[in-house]
């Protein structure tokens, strides 16, 4: 089980990191377009496909073709955590060494988008202050790590193991011998 979790988690982590690197490079050269984020989220979807495949592999090849929802969720969640940890680690390194001005460019682009939305002065100030607040938090590596985990784990990293477990759960048939169910 451990080898499968590590293998599929690392594959997912490497895939999402490559997509993220491409997306960050695209974004750093032209922050006005959301193409960088498209690369990032596309990479997450491709990477988390390997969570599903990893749970299926574990069920079919190491668990006799059977798996409970809880066990499938646990296996998938551990793969997701490995994928996310690689993603976070790579982003911290990229952010520090390659894109130290990322948050500056990002916040400027977001403020420019706000200016075009036709908000009232009060609404604009609230939104701008929120962007500047997060920009300040992002100066701390701890916050970079926390925000990056939230970015990858909360929407997709938790949902994919649940969906995988729901789809892949399979109970042994009543006719299976005790040895087949272990």
Residue frames relative to the residue before (quaternion, step in Angstrom):
aa qw qx qy qz dx dy dz
X 1.0000 0.0000 0.0000 0.0000 0.00 0.00 0.00
X 0.6559 0.5390 -0.3159 0.4237 3.56 0.89 -0.96
X 0.6683 0.5061 -0.3068 0.4507 3.59 0.89 -0.91
X 0.6427 0.5170 -0.3210 0.4654 3.59 0.99 -0.81
X 0.6468 0.5177 -0.3168 0.4619 3.58 0.92 -0.90
X 0.6827 0.4771 -0.2903 0.4712 3.57 0.84 -0.96
X 0.6577 0.5320 -0.3186 0.4278 3.59 0.84 -0.99
X 0.7457 0.4003 -0.2364 0.4772 3.59 0.69 -1.04
X 0.6077 0.5420 -0.3528 0.4610 3.59 1.10 -0.56
X 0.6667 0.4877 -0.2946 0.4805 3.58 0.98 -0.86
X 0.6222 0.5246 -0.3501 0.4637 3.61 0.94 -0.80
X 0.6674 0.4960 -0.2979 0.4689 3.58 0.87 -0.93
X 0.6588 0.5233 -0.3037 0.4471 3.57 0.96 -0.87
X 0.6642 0.4923 -0.3046 0.4729 3.56 0.98 -0.81
X 0.6446 0.5202 -0.3235 0.4574 3.58 0.96 -0.84
X 0.7026 0.4581 -0.2852 0.4638 3.58 0.74 -0.99
X 0.6337 0.5334 -0.3352 0.4490 3.60 1.06 -0.63
X 0.6284 0.5149 -0.3374 0.4755 3.60 1.02 -0.73
X 0.6605 0.4920 -0.3060 0.4776 3.59 0.89 -0.91
X 0.6523 0.5158 -0.3135 0.4585 3.57 0.97 -0.86
X 0.6382 0.5276 -0.3271 0.4554 3.58 0.98 -0.79
X 0.6492 0.4948 -0.3084 0.4885 3.56 0.98 -0.85
X 0.6704 0.5110 -0.2951 0.4498 3.55 0.90 -0.94
X 0.6560 0.5032 -0.3110 0.4688 3.58 0.97 -0.83
X 0.6409 0.5157 -0.3259 0.4660 3.57 1.00 -0.78
X 0.6436 0.5107 -0.3158 0.4746 3.58 0.94 -0.89
X 0.6858 0.4936 -0.2836 0.4534 3.56 0.87 -0.99
X 0.6624 0.5197 -0.3244 0.4312 3.59 0.91 -0.83
X 0.6833 0.4630 -0.2903 0.4843 3.58 1.13 -0.56
X 0.8081 0.0367 -0.0149 0.5877 3.58 1.14 -0.51
X 0.0967 -0.8580 0.5031 0.0376 3.60 0.32 1.24
X 0.5483 0.6283 -0.4042 0.3759 3.60 1.20 -0.18
X 0.7173 0.3842 -0.2403 0.5293 3.57 1.19 -0.40
X 0.4363 -0.7282 0.4784 0.2245 3.53 -1.06 0.79
X 0.3027 0.7824 -0.4972 0.2214 3.59 1.22 0.33
X 0.6037 0.5657 -0.3527 0.4373 3.60 1.07 -0.70
X 0.6715 0.4804 -0.2926 0.4824 3.57 0.98 -0.83
X 0.5915 0.5563 -0.3625 0.4575 3.57 1.09 -0.65
X 0.6382 0.5079 -0.3195 0.4823 3.60 0.96 -0.86
X 0.6635 0.5294 -0.3076 0.4300 3.57 0.88 -0.93
X 0.7237 0.4263 -0.2536 0.4798 3.57 0.80 -0.97
X 0.5903 0.5400 -0.3693 0.4728 3.60 1.10 -0.58
X 0.6434 0.5255 -0.3126 0.4607 3.56 1.00 -0.82
X 0.6274 0.5277 -0.3351 0.4643 3.57 1.03 -0.76
X 0.6653 0.5020 -0.3100 0.4574 3.58 0.89 -0.87
X 0.6550 0.4909 -0.3125 0.4820 3.59 0.94 -0.85
X 0.6725 0.5113 -0.3008 0.4425 3.58 0.87 -0.95
X 0.7173 0.4531 -0.2685 0.4561 3.58 0.87 -0.89
X 0.4490 0.6333 -0.4653 0.4253 3.56 1.28 0.02
X 0.6525 0.5267 -0.3109 0.4474 3.57 1.10 -0.70
X 0.5393 0.5615 -0.4196 0.4666 3.60 1.19 -0.25
X 0.6496 0.5067 -0.3082 0.4758 3.57 0.89 -0.94
X 0.6861 0.4840 -0.2824 0.4640 3.58 0.84 -1.01
X 0.6452 0.5273 -0.3181 0.4522 3.58 1.04 -0.74
X 0.6430 0.4965 -0.3201 0.4874 3.59 0.98 -0.81
X 0.6457 0.5136 -0.3155 0.4687 3.59 0.96 -0.85
X 0.6418 0.5187 -0.3173 0.4673 3.58 0.96 -0.86
X 0.6535 0.5079 -0.3159 0.4639 3.58 0.90 -0.89
X 0.6615 0.5116 -0.3084 0.4534 3.58 0.86 -0.97
X 0.7627 0.4263 -0.2149 0.4363 3.57 0.72 -1.09
X 0.7995 0.3403 -0.1593 0.4686 3.59 0.89 -0.87
X 0.7954 0.2922 -0.1578 0.5071 3.59 1.08 -0.54
X 0.7627 0.3543 -0.1868 0.5078 3.58 1.17 -0.35
X 0.6016 -0.6280 0.3412 0.3568 3.57 1.13 0.63
X 0.6587 -0.5282 0.3123 0.4354 3.60 1.16 0.43
X 0.6906 0.4351 -0.2664 0.5127 3.57 1.30 0.07
X 0.1295 0.7722 -0.6187 0.0646 3.54 -1.18 0.57
X 0.3960 -0.6953 0.5460 0.2483 3.55 -1.04 0.79
X 0.6584 -0.4858 0.3819 0.4298 3.55 -1.26 0.31
X 0.6752 0.5213 -0.2971 0.4291 3.59 0.86 -0.97
X 0.6719 0.4830 -0.2927 0.4791 3.56 0.92 -0.89
X 0.6473 0.5092 -0.3186 0.4692 3.60 0.96 -0.84
X 0.6450 0.5126 -0.3214 0.4667 3.58 0.98 -0.82
X 0.6501 0.5223 -0.3151 0.4530 3.59 0.94 -0.89
X 0.6608 0.4970 -0.3031 0.4738 3.58 0.88 -0.95
X 0.6813 0.4929 -0.2827 0.4614 3.59 0.89 -0.93
X 0.6543 0.5121 -0.3146 0.4589 3.57 0.97 -0.82
X 0.6460 0.5073 -0.3245 0.4690 3.60 0.97 -0.76
X 0.6244 0.5115 -0.3338 0.4869 3.59 1.05 -0.72
X 0.6422 0.5279 -0.3145 0.4582 3.58 0.97 -0.86
X 0.6541 0.5136 -0.3152 0.4571 3.58 0.96 -0.83
X 0.6406 0.5009 -0.3278 0.4809 3.59 1.00 -0.75
X 0.6367 0.5226 -0.3204 0.4678 3.58 0.92 -0.91
X 0.6900 0.4852 -0.2775 0.4599 3.58 0.84 -1.00
X 0.6514 0.5235 -0.3229 0.4441 3.59 0.95 -0.82
X 0.6328 0.5017 -0.3325 0.4872 3.59 1.00 -0.74
X 0.6380 0.5352 -0.3120 0.4574 3.57 0.94 -0.92
X 0.6751 0.4879 -0.2893 0.4717 3.58 0.87 -0.97
X 0.6655 0.5148 -0.3072 0.4447 3.59 0.87 -0.92
X 0.6644 0.4876 -0.2989 0.4811 3.56 0.93 -0.89
X 0.6575 0.5064 -0.3271 0.4520 3.60 0.92 -0.83
X 0.6259 0.5303 -0.3516 0.4510 3.62 0.92 -0.79
X 0.6646 0.4863 -0.2999 0.4816 3.59 0.95 -0.86
X 0.6622 0.4993 -0.3091 0.4655 3.60 0.86 -0.94
X 0.6631 0.5166 -0.3058 0.4470 3.55 0.87 -0.97
X 0.6977 0.4871 -0.2764 0.4466 3.57 0.87 -0.95
X 0.8084 0.3203 -0.1419 0.4730 3.58 0.80 -1.00
X 0.7873 0.3435 -0.1751 0.4812 3.61 0.93 -0.81
X 0.8195 0.1493 -0.0364 0.5520 3.57 0.97 -0.85
X 0.0617 0.8368 -0.5426 0.0402 3.62 0.69 0.97
X 0.6887 0.4534 -0.2757 0.4940 3.59 1.22 -0.40
X 0.2861 0.7990 -0.4923 0.1931 3.59 1.25 0.21
X 0.7237 0.4451 -0.2727 0.4514 3.58 0.69 -1.03
X 0.5853 0.5553 -0.3716 0.4594 3.58 1.12 -0.56
X 0.6880 0.4668 -0.2757 0.4824 3.58 0.85 -0.98
X 0.6489 0.5290 -0.3162 0.4462 3.56 0.96 -0.90
X 0.6900 0.4744 -0.2923 0.4620 3.58 0.81 -0.96
X 0.6257 0.5266 -0.3397 0.4645 3.61 1.00 -0.73
X 0.6643 0.5010 -0.3027 0.4649 3.59 0.91 -0.90
X 0.6625 0.5015 -0.3079 0.4634 3.59 0.97 -0.83
X 0.6399 0.5061 -0.3245 0.4787 3.60 1.01 -0.76
X 0.6337 0.5209 -0.3297 0.4674 3.60 1.01 -0.75
X 0.6233 0.5200 -0.3377 0.4764 3.59 1.05 -0.70
X 0.6368 0.5370 -0.3239 0.4486 3.58 0.99 -0.86
X 0.6335 0.5571 -0.3284 0.4249 3.55 0.98 -0.87
X 0.7029 0.4638 -0.2557 0.4748 3.58 1.12 -0.64
X 0.5852 0.6307 -0.3561 0.3647 3.60 1.23 -0.24
X 0.4247 -0.7291 0.4547 0.2852 3.60 1.18 -0.17
X 0.2669 0.7739 -0.5247 0.2335 3.57 1.03 0.78
X 0.5424 -0.5523 0.4910 0.3996 3.54 -1.25 0.33
X 0.6732 -0.4913 0.3548 0.4238 3.57 -1.25 0.34
X 0.6587 0.5094 -0.3109 0.4582 3.59 0.97 -0.83
X 0.6597 0.4961 -0.3064 0.4740 3.60 0.94 -0.88
X 0.6344 0.5339 -0.3218 0.4571 3.57 0.99 -0.86
X 0.6605 0.5136 -0.3066 0.4539 3.58 0.91 -0.94
X 0.6419 0.5220 -0.3243 0.4586 3.59 0.94 -0.87
X 0.6930 0.4738 -0.2779 0.4670 3.59 0.84 -0.97
X 0.6537 0.5088 -0.3113 0.4656 3.57 0.96 -0.87
X 0.6463 0.5169 -0.3192 0.4619 3.60 0.95 -0.87
X 0.6263 0.5304 -0.3341 0.4636 3.59 1.04 -0.76
X 0.6490 0.5088 -0.3130 0.4711 3.60 0.94 -0.88
X 0.6843 0.4839 -0.2864 0.4642 3.59 0.89 -0.92
X 0.5990 0.5548 -0.3497 0.4595 3.59 1.12 -0.66
X 0.6925 0.4564 -0.2785 0.4843 3.59 0.86 -0.93
X 0.5835 0.5636 -0.3658 0.4561 3.57 1.11 -0.61
X 0.6550 0.4998 -0.3047 0.4778 3.60 0.98 -0.83
X 0.6452 0.5191 -0.3245 0.4571 3.59 0.92 -0.87
X 0.6567 0.5518 -0.3004 0.4171 3.56 1.01 -0.87
X 0.5292 0.6198 -0.4132 0.4062 3.60 1.23 -0.10
X 0.6632 0.4618 -0.2862 0.5147 3.57 1.27 -0.36
X 0.4966 -0.6754 0.4605 0.2919 3.59 -0.82 1.00
X 0.5970 0.5639 -0.3654 0.4383 3.60 1.04 -0.70
X 0.6791 0.4732 -0.2893 0.4808 3.58 0.92 -0.89
X 0.5919 0.5478 -0.3687 0.4623 3.60 1.04 -0.68
X 0.6620 0.5048 -0.2964 0.4680 3.58 0.91 -0.94
X 0.6863 0.4895 -0.2918 0.4519 3.59 0.81 -0.97
X 0.6656 0.4929 -0.3058 0.4695 3.59 0.89 -0.90
X 0.6734 0.5016 -0.3041 0.4500 3.57 0.94 -0.85
X 0.6147 0.5123 -0.3486 0.4880 3.61 1.05 -0.67
X 0.6414 0.5227 -0.3266 0.4568 3.59 0.95 -0.85
X 0.6372 0.5626 -0.3142 0.4227 3.56 0.99 -0.88
X 0.7882 0.3290 -0.1685 0.4921 3.57 0.89 -0.88
X 0.7235 0.4617 -0.2653 0.4394 3.61 0.97 -0.74
X 0.6882 0.5194 -0.3199 0.3928 3.57 0.79 -0.94
X 0.7610 0.3532 -0.2806 0.4663 3.62 0.56 -0.84
X 0.8317 0.2585 -0.1028 0.4805 3.56 0.60 -1.11
X 0.6723 0.5535 -0.2990 0.3901 3.57 0.90 -0.94
X 0.6971 0.4075 -0.2733 0.5228 3.58 1.19 -0.42
X 0.6554 0.5421 -0.3075 0.4267 3.55 1.05 -0.77
X 0.6576 0.5310 -0.3220 0.4266 3.60 0.88 -0.89
X 0.6630 0.4779 -0.3442 0.4621 3.69 0.83 -0.70
X 0.6257 0.5255 -0.3438 0.4628 3.61 1.05 -0.69
X 0.6765 0.4806 -0.2886 0.4776 3.58 0.87 -0.97
X 0.6418 0.5239 -0.3217 0.4584 3.59 0.95 -0.87
X 0.6680 0.5006 -0.3018 0.4606 3.57 0.90 -0.92
X 0.6574 0.5130 -0.3136 0.4541 3.58 0.95 -0.85
X 0.7015 0.4611 -0.2659 0.4739 3.58 0.96 -0.86
X 0.7869 0.3951 -0.1787 0.4390 3.57 0.84 -0.99
X 0.4623 0.6766 -0.4747 0.3212 3.63 1.15 -0.21
X 0.0777 0.7775 -0.6176 0.0896 3.52 -1.00 0.85
X 0.2462 -0.7681 0.5779 0.1243 3.53 -0.71 1.13
X 0.5322 -0.6007 0.4690 0.3688 3.57 -1.12 0.57
X 0.5114 -0.6347 0.4740 0.3330 3.58 -1.07 0.66
X 0.6297 -0.5519 0.3937 0.3792 3.56 -1.21 0.49
X 0.6592 0.5222 -0.3059 0.4463 3.60 1.15 -0.53
X 0.5136 0.6541 -0.4271 0.3548 3.61 1.22 -0.27
X 0.4710 -0.6613 0.5023 0.2977 3.54 -1.04 0.74
X 0.6604 -0.5147 0.3503 0.4198 3.63 -1.15 0.43
X 0.6336 0.5409 -0.3433 0.4338 3.61 1.02 -0.75
X 0.6534 0.5262 -0.3121 0.4458 3.62 1.03 -0.76
X 0.7002 0.4808 -0.2743 0.4508 3.61 1.09 -0.61
X 0.5906 0.5977 -0.3720 0.3945 3.61 1.17 -0.15
